[in-house]
Structure formats: C-alpha cells, structure tokens
Amino acid sequence: MDLPENLGNRDGLARKLIAVGLAVFALWSLRKGKRTRGVLAGVGAIALGYSASTESGDVMEQASERPDTEPTNRTEQLRCAICEESIVPGQSRTPNENNEIVHQDCLQASA
C-alpha cells in the first residue's frame, strides 16, 4: 500500500519543481524581450503550482468518480395512499380527493 502513496508524493514534488522551472524560464524570457513565451510560461507555472499546492489530482480521475445515485428520502417516502406501494419515477400518479398522491391505476380501480 505504500507504493501509490509514495508515487503521489513524487508527483506533487515533480509538479512543484516544474512550476518553479517554468517561473524561472518565464522571468528569463521576459527579461530577454520574448513577451509571448514569457507569458505562456508564466501561465503554465501558475497552473502547475496551483494544481500541486491544492493537490487537485488528475482531471480524468475526478471525472471518473460517479455521483451519488442513491435514492433520496423524498423518493423513498413517495408511496401510494391506497395500496401503500412505492411510486417509482415514470409511473403515472395523480392526487386523490384528499390531495394525497396515488397511482392512477389505483384511483381508477377504487372508483
């Protein structure tokens, strides 16, 4: 288990060193009069330094994380007032005369 942890530490250190190198290169380029190269290197240094200091991780790793797909309490509590079964998304439902949510089929069957 120590191997991924060590690689993560090295990755952050490498990004910090590259950010410092880009910052030095940006200053050197600006002093030589190469504005475009200096600005681009400076932006790269800022971006790498920010990502290394906040430990934001890999973008693909964050994108692959699945959002929480567990049902919320509201959908768990949504039950038919007549048959007491849960109402799932996509099922036809309607309020009854007491303004309670019921299956449309249950309402028609009770009428």
Secondary structure, DSSP 4 states (H G I P E B T S, - for coil): -HHHHHHHHHHHHHHHHHHHHHHHHHHHHHHHT-HHHHHHHHHHHHHHHHHHHHT---HHHHHHSPPP-SPPHHHHH-B-TTT-PBPPTTS-EEE-TTS-EEEHHHHHHH-
